[in-house]
Each structure stands twice: as C-alpha cells, then as structure tokens.
Amino acid sequence: MKIACLKLVVVLFLASAADAQPRDDFGAAFGEATKSDDAASTTVVQRWRIGVSVTAANAHCGGIFATVPVPTDWPEQSVKILDELNDISPQVARHEFRTLSSGVKQWLVSIPTLTSGDEAHAFMTFEVTKRTVLPPTDVAELQIPPRAPRALRDFLGKSPYIETTDARIKKVARDVARGKEGAWEKVEAIYDWVRENVEYKDGPIKGAAAALKDGSGDCEELTSLFVAMCRVNRIPARTVWIQGHCYPEFYLLDGQDEGHWYPCQAAGTRNFGGMFDKRLILQKGDKFRVPEKKTEQRYVAEFLSAKSVRGSGGPQVKFVRELVLDDRPVAQIR
C-alpha cells in the first residue's frame, strides 16, 4: 500500500470520476512502529486533518460529489471529531457520514456548482487514540471457529488479490498446517512460512498467487498470502489498512467461545498475536462493496465525480490526510 508517510495529497483532473488508492511505503521515513518497552500501558494520541478540496479549472462544474474514507473506532483505536476545528466552505451544500456494511466510514461531500476558478473544501480534524494490542496469555485454549457466523463469511473466501481457490495456495496452506494440533500453532506455522519463503520486495500490486509463485512481494502480498492460507484452513483472516502500510489479523475463539481478532506483522519486525503501532487505522477488511463502484474493492479509496462540466477543463481535486499533532516526535518511530 503506497501512502505518503505523514500526508496523502492526491491531485486528479477529472471530467466525471476518479479515485486515489494507497500502496505500500514500508521502510520509508515513517516506517513501522516499534513495540514500547512498557507495551501494556502504551497509549498515543494524534490529530489528523482529513478532507477534500475541489477547484474548477477553466470550467463551470456542477453536481460535484466526493467520498472520503475517515477513521472509526476499533478495539485498539478510538476516534473523536473536533468540531471546533472543522473547515467547510460555503459552497458545500451538504455533508454527512455513511457507514458501509463492512464497517468502513465515509464522509460524503456535495457541491452543487463551482464556476471557473472557484475553490470549495471540506476538512475535519480527528483526534485518534491508539492502544497496544497484547497477545493472549493462554494460547492452548484457543480454537478455530467450528462454524463461522455470517459476519465472518467474507473473511473465509476469496477477495480481490486474495485467491483462496488457487490450487498452489491451497496445497501449500494445507501442507504447512498439517500435523499442527493447536489453533495458535497452526496459524503461527502459516505466519512463519510466509515470512521465510516470500522475500520482501517493493513493487506494484500482484496478489497472493503471484507472490507465492515469485517468492517475493511487499506488505500487501505478504499479508494477502497469509490471509489466503489462513482462509484455506477455515481460519477467518483479514487485512488491516493503516497509514502507509498494511498487516493481517486472524480470528480465534477463546475458552469461553468468545471471538477475538489477533494482529501480526507480515512484513517487518516479527510481531505475532500482539502489536503496538501508532499509525492511524484506516479500515479493516479486503472485500468491500461500495455504491459508486461496480466491482468489489480490496480497499475503499477516495472518490469524486461531477455530473456536468462546461469548459476546457474538469474539476481539480486534492484529497488530504495529514498528521497535524503528534504526542511524541516522529523521530522515535522507525
């Protein structure tokens, strides 16, 4: 997933519709957060400015509609909107939130008209609190769900670039898990196999099957292959998209038949079952149904469309996701 380390600013010249989708920048300046020496008490608070700016470039534009994915609450992340810092220009006639069935939250922005040279914008500031995910204390009691509920079914089948029906993936996944008695042991065997057999190499998206064939890939490929191999073994797994990176989570039941998601770092420092990463969680999952898209999406990206354009140019859009306040220096993160 390639997102600028601290800021996503994407400029697109549009007549009708376009979107921006992140890719990996693993190993760049922001890199991977390291585990705190006092992981149990690690909590970090940041402020992120997120939104969209649209300029009519040498044209009269009408019916402008933008969607911006925004952070939402997860067990390890709490999100608060700082209303006093909102910056929404008068040309914005309507803005509201929409939550997709997958749990992704979007900010919908409508601009009825912009004359040539005009600019309209909508920005919100989100205060995000991130907490450490600790590994379980007793892994012997953990088990694979014998029958997954409806909410988990998307995390057991194929997704874009996660080819669970690929013959080679199925064979390797079953071979690696064979003979492993405990659920935790089985998942950890898959995790270690992927890390040992797929070399980290940055590049364009190619998916789990190609990563297995080539023996290389970046954080998206390592994550996709791990997720695919888990799903072949009936272990629910999904992708977690964070600022500048992604990693997988897997789902197991505890001794009281309560389900829990456990993270692991497919690319980078070995972290299995627990993790501290201060970066913003953008969304979780890898098979999203978006009203503006005809096909399933692996990631819910920014989107903009304009119903009418009169003139020589279309709307120029700038999507912004920038860290405006960090509770500790970025230099402490490698």
SULNOR-V770717 format. One record per residue. N is the residue number from 0. RES is the residue in three letters. OMEGA is omega as a letter, one per 30 degrees, with the letter a starting at -180 (none if undefined). NEAR is the number of other C-alpha atoms within 8 Angstrom. Layout:
# SULNOR-V770717
N:RES:OMEGA:NEAR
N:RES:OMEGA:NEAR
This chain:
# SULNOR-V770717
0:MET:a:11
1:LYS:l:10
2:ILE:l:13
3:ALA:a:9
4:CYS:a:12
5:LEU:a:9
6:LYS:l:10
7:LEU:l:11
8:VAL:a:9
9:VAL:l:9
10:VAL:a:8
11:LEU:l:8
12:PHE:a:9
13:LEU:l:13
14:ALA:a:11
15:SER:a:9
16:ALA:l:9
17:ALA:l:9
18:ASP:l:8
19:ALA:a:8
20:GLN:a:9
21:PRO:l:9
22:ARG:a:10
23:ASP:l:14
24:ASP:a:13
25:PHE:a:10
26:GLY:l:7
27:ALA:a:7
28:ALA:a:6
29:PHE:l:12
30:GLY:a:12
31:GLU:l:11
32:ALA:l:11
33:THR:a:9
34:LYS:l:8
35:SER:l:7
36:ASP:l:4
37:ASP:a:6
38:ALA:a:10
39:ALA:a:6
40:SER:a:6
41:THR:l:10
42:THR:l:8
43:VAL:a:9
44:VAL:l:10
45:GLN:l:12
46:ARG:a:12
47:TRP:l:13
48:ARG:a:13
49:ILE:l:13
50:GLY:a:12
51:VAL:l:13
52:SER:a:11
53:VAL:l:11
54:THR:l:12
55:ALA:a:17
56:ALA:l:10
57:ASN:a:10
58:ALA:l:15
59:HIS:a:13
60:CYS:a:17
61:GLY:l:12
62:GLY:a:12
63:ILE:a:13
64:PHE:a:11
65:ALA:l:12
66:THR:a:11
67:VAL:l:13
68:PRO:a:12
69:VAL:a:10
70:PRO:l:11
71:THR:a:11
72:ASP:l:8
73:TRP:a:6
74:PRO:a:5
75:GLU:a:9
76:GLN:l:12
77:SER:a:11
78:VAL:l:11
79:LYS:l:7
80:ILE:l:8
81:LEU:a:10
82:ASP:a:7
83:GLU:a:4
84:LEU:l:7
85:ASN:l:10
86:ASP:a:8
87:ILE:a:8
88:SER:a:8
89:PRO:a:6
90:GLN:l:10
91:VAL:a:14
92:ALA:a:8
93:ARG:l:7
94:HIS:a:9
95:GLU:l:7
96:PHE:l:8
97:ARG:l:8
98:THR:l:9
99:LEU:a:10
100:SER:l:6
101:SER:l:8
102:GLY:l:8
103:VAL:l:13
104:LYS:l:12
105:GLN:l:12
106:TRP:a:12
107:LEU:a:12
108:VAL:l:12
109:SER:l:12
110:ILE:a:14
111:PRO:a:10
112:THR:l:10
113:LEU:l:15
114:THR:a:9
115:SER:l:10
116:GLY:a:10
117:ASP:l:8
118:GLU:l:9
119:ALA:a:13
120:HIS:l:13
121:ALA:a:13
122:PHE:l:11
123:MET:l:13
124:THR:a:13
125:PHE:l:13
126:GLU:a:12
127:VAL:l:13
128:THR:l:11
129:LYS:a:14
130:ARG:l:11
131:THR:l:14
132:VAL:a:9
133:LEU:l:9
134:PRO:l:9
135:PRO:a:7
136:THR:a:4
137:ASP:a:6
138:VAL:a:7
139:ALA:a:6
140:GLU:a:7
141:LEU:a:13
142:GLN:l:10
143:ILE:l:10
144:PRO:a:8
145:PRO:l:4
146:ARG:a:4
147:ALA:l:8
148:PRO:a:6
149:ARG:a:5
150:ALA:a:6
151:LEU:a:9
152:ARG:l:10
153:ASP:a:9
154:PHE:l:11
155:LEU:a:12
156:GLY:a:8
157:LYS:l:11
158:SER:l:11
159:PRO:l:11
160:TYR:l:10
161:ILE:a:13
162:GLU:a:13
163:THR:l:13
164:THR:l:7
165:ASP:a:8
166:ALA:a:6
167:ARG:l:7
168:ILE:a:15
169:LYS:a:12
170:LYS:a:8
171:VAL:a:9
172:ALA:a:13
173:ARG:l:11
174:ASP:a:7
175:VAL:a:10
176:ALA:a:12
177:ARG:l:6
178:GLY:l:4
179:LYS:a:8
180:GLU:a:6
181:GLY:l:9
182:ALA:a:11
183:TRP:l:10
184:GLU:a:9
185:LYS:a:12
186:VAL:a:10
187:GLU:l:9
188:ALA:l:10
189:ILE:a:14
190:TYR:a:10
191:ASP:a:8
192:TRP:a:9
193:VAL:a:12
194:ARG:a:11
195:GLU:a:7
196:ASN:l:7
197:VAL:a:12
198:GLU:l:9
199:TYR:l:10
200:LYS:a:7
201:ASP:l:7
202:GLY:a:6
203:PRO:a:4
204:ILE:l:7
205:LYS:l:9
206:GLY:a:14
207:ALA:a:14
208:ALA:l:14
209:ALA:l:8
210:ALA:l:15
211:LEU:l:11
212:LYS:a:6
213:ASP:a:7
214:GLY:a:9
215:SER:l:11
216:GLY:l:15
217:ASP:a:13
218:CYS:l:15
219:GLU:a:13
220:GLU:l:14
221:LEU:l:17
222:THR:a:14
223:SER:a:14
224:LEU:l:16
225:PHE:a:13
226:VAL:a:15
227:ALA:a:15
228:MET:l:15
229:CYS:a:15
230:ARG:l:14
231:VAL:l:12
232:ASN:l:9
233:ARG:l:8
234:ILE:l:13
235:PRO:a:13
236:ALA:a:14
237:ARG:l:12
238:THR:l:14
239:VAL:a:13
240:TRP:l:12
241:ILE:a:11
242:GLN:l:12
243:GLY:a:16
244:HIS:l:14
245:CYS:l:14
246:TYR:a:15
247:PRO:l:16
248:GLU:l:13
249:PHE:a:13
250:TYR:l:12
251:LEU:l:15
252:LEU:l:13
253:ASP:a:11
254:GLY:l:7
255:GLN:a:5
256:ASP:l:6
257:GLU:a:7
258:GLY:l:8
259:HIS:l:8
260:TRP:a:8
261:TYR:a:12
262:PRO:l:14
263:CYS:a:13
264:GLN:a:12
265:ALA:l:14
266:ALA:l:12
267:GLY:a:6
268:THR:a:7
269:ARG:l:8
270:ASN:a:9
271:PHE:l:11
272:GLY:l:10
273:GLY:a:13
274:MET:l:14
275:PHE:l:13
276:ASP:a:10
277:LYS:a:8
278:ARG:a:8
279:LEU:l:9
280:ILE:a:11
281:LEU:l:12
282:GLN:l:11
283:LYS:a:11
284:GLY:a:13
285:ASP:l:11
286:LYS:a:11
287:PHE:l:11
288:ARG:a:11
289:VAL:a:10
290:PRO:a:5
291:GLU:a:4
292:LYS:a:8
293:LYS:a:6
294:THR:l:5
295:GLU:a:10
296:GLN:l:12
297:ARG:a:11
298:TYR:l:9
299:VAL:a:10
300:ALA:l:10
301:GLU:a:12
302:PHE:l:11
303:LEU:l:13
304:SER:l:13
305:ALA:a:15
306:LYS:a:9
307:SER:l:10
308:VAL:l:12
309:ARG:a:8
310:GLY:a:8
311:SER:a:6
312:GLY:l:13
313:GLY:l:14
314:PRO:l:14
315:GLN:a:12
316:VAL:l:14
317:LYS:l:11
318:PHE:a:14
319:VAL:l:12
320:ARG:a:12
321:GLU:l:10
322:LEU:a:11
323:VAL:l:8
324:LEU:l:7
325:ASP:a:10
326:ASP:l:7
327:ARG:a:5
328:PRO:l:7
329:VAL:a:7
330:ALA:l:5
331:GLN:l:6
332:ILE:l:10
333:ARG:none:9
